[in-house]
């Protein structure tokens, strides 16, 4: 974040907003419902600043850059397989130190299977396109250059 910290007064104001999940002097976390609402409104053509103002999040407190970055992040999250779920605890890159429940193991395996299916389809499509290009290059009649 750098130099744009929230004052204690701003933190109190932001905590009172139902669209804010958590806020500290350095960072703010929005609710998944707000993120979903934001993307829906954005897709309808509303500007990010207008959407934030409509739900009571002041541009003066947040700043234009924070709103722009949040907008970019929300739209990117909407495209992910996980959606708006917070993946910071699961994508740390560190090995798990806790034992997973059977449901957690099943959910991870389902996600991995879905990923592998998409990867397989991509590779099959790539192979098909390569064959098509090779077939077209072989079938072209050679022209006389003389």
MOGI-V779043 format. One record per helix or strand. SS is the DSSP state (alpha for helix, beta for strand). FROM is the first residue (numbers start at 1). TO is the last residue. If there is no record, write none. Layout:
# MOGI-V779043
SS & FROM & TO
SS & FROM & TO
This chain:
# MOGI-V779043
alpha & 8 & 15
beta & 20 & 23
beta & 28 & 30
alpha & 32 & 43
alpha & 48 & 54
alpha & 59 & 62
alpha & 64 & 79
alpha & 102 & 139
